[in-house]
């Protein structure tokens, strides 16, 4: 049994390998919400590349693929700035075969191209968010989108937490199954949460505690050790009586932080905060970093990265782990002077003995920046979806798929 099959059975959902796709038209929801530079050129095609295994499988099996995605926030209005034309061009290069580009989503051009599409061919619809009905999950828009195909394949993990027309709405009109990318995400993150190789270490960073409330609560019941870094750590340090200078702090979450600390003690979960910090008066490339105790940061100074002692402590804990999930950087890794904490965490996670999962968003960006993406077990393509998955929430784009 493949890991993919093992995973989908765990979530009781069908995948493309469970159904006959030959001679079928497939509406494939991808996540092509890629970064573009001011000239409209692609700066990172990772999300396009991640969709290729599903696309190639469907084409090789004799299906016709109608790919769709959103790009940016055009707010329901057509705009050349947010056209998926650049995605279609890159996809053509990567596949080595033409990708037919529709000028609309459910209009005359899309319907004509879909009707003419032959087995083994692929087309791409225009930006779904050129229609406000997409984010509104409008039933009529979803019905018209579904009318282009015979089967719906969900492969946009980064969007499965949204009940949009192309994510959940079309499943009311078409049989809906998972693509390989979604399978991979569910397997790695799901297995880590449900049946982790122990000890299980969760690392949470980022700027604010409020962004991770549900994640922290859920992981307290699963993890053996919780490492907290980034800006969110200073709320917990202040809750413990530390002086944090002008470091970022969710003052309205101080009691929550105290409750989490108390709950961790009761559950026997080791909760580790950075013992020292790299501080400066400003977050710029010209800043002059200093190393001080995280509990004694002077007024006018702010913690911008975990310090060298804390980084070594975190690395030591990671090295003894069986499973590690990391979501949220340890500091402002974009600035070289404040990237060491995140880099050392990322490096420690490349130990081949560890099941290492990087939970999307800024953490994934950091791993790519350090050139370590291929050396960890899994880097999630999700941002908000990964967070909600870690919280244990029901995600509409997964819940709507056919049960196995």
C-alpha positions, 0 to 999 in steps of 0.5 A: 500500500502506498503512503498516499493510499494509507493517508486517504484511507485515514481520512476516508476520502477518495483520490484520483487513483480510486476512480476511472478518469479515462475519457472523462473531463476533469475540473482540476482546482489548483493553487496557482496564486503565485508571486509576481514582480512589478512587471508581471513576471513569475518570481516563484513557480513552486505552486505550479510545479507542485501541481504537475504530478496530478496533471501529468497523471490525469493526462497520461490516463487519457483524461481531459483537464480543465484547470482553474485557480485564483490569483491575487485579489481582483475583487470580482473585476477583470484585470490584466494584472491578475490574469492567469495567462502568465501561469498558462505560459509557464505551465506550457513550458513545464509540461512540454505541451500546449495549455489552451487559455480561456479568456473567461471562466464560465463564458462562451470562450471557456464553454467552447474550449471545454467542449472541444477539449480532447483526451490528453489535452489541458486548458486553463480557465481565467482567474476565478476571482474575476467573478465575485460569485467565486468567493461568495460560493454562489450556487449558480456560478458553481453549477455553471463551473461544474457543467464544464466537466464530469469529475471534480479534483481538489488539489489546492491545499492552500485554499481548502479552508475556504468555502468558495464555489471552486473549492466546495460549491462544485462538489454539489454538482460533480463527484469530488476526489483528491489530487496527489498534492492534497493527498500528500499534505493530508498524509504528512500533516495528518499522520504527524498529528494522529500517529507521530513518531515520538518524541513529538516536538512542535515549533511555533513562531511568527508575530502574534499569539492571536494567530496561533490560538487554536493551534497551541491549544490543539498541539498541547494535547498532542506534543511532548514539547512545544518550542515558542519563538518569534514575536509571539514568544514575548507575550509568554515571556511578559506573562512570566514576569519578564521585561520585554522592552518594545518587543511585539506583545499581545497584551490582551492575551497575557492571561491566555498565555498564563493559562497555556503555561499552566495547562502545559505543566498539568499535561506534562508538556515541556513548554520552552521559551527562548532564553536569550534574544537578538535585539535592536532598536529598529528592524532594518538592515542597518540595525546593530544587534545585541544579545541579551536575556529574553527576560531583561530587554531594555526599554526602546529595544525589541526582540527580533530573533531568538539568541544564540543560546536559545537557538542551540537549546532548540536545536538540541531538542529538535535533534532528539525528536522523532517528529517535528512540525514547524510553523512560524519563523523564529525572527525576521529571517528576511534580514540576514542579521536576524536569520540565524534562529530560523536557519538553525531550526531549519538545519536541525530539521534536515536530520534524516532520522526526524520526520520533519514537517514545515507548515507553510507560509513564512516557515516554508519561505524561510526553508526555501531561502536557506536552500533546504526545501529538499532536505526536510520530509515535507514542506506544506503548500498551505498557509491559512489552510495549514494553520486550520488543519493543525487546529483540528478544524473541519476544512470545507474543501476536504469535507466535501470530497467523496468518502472512500 
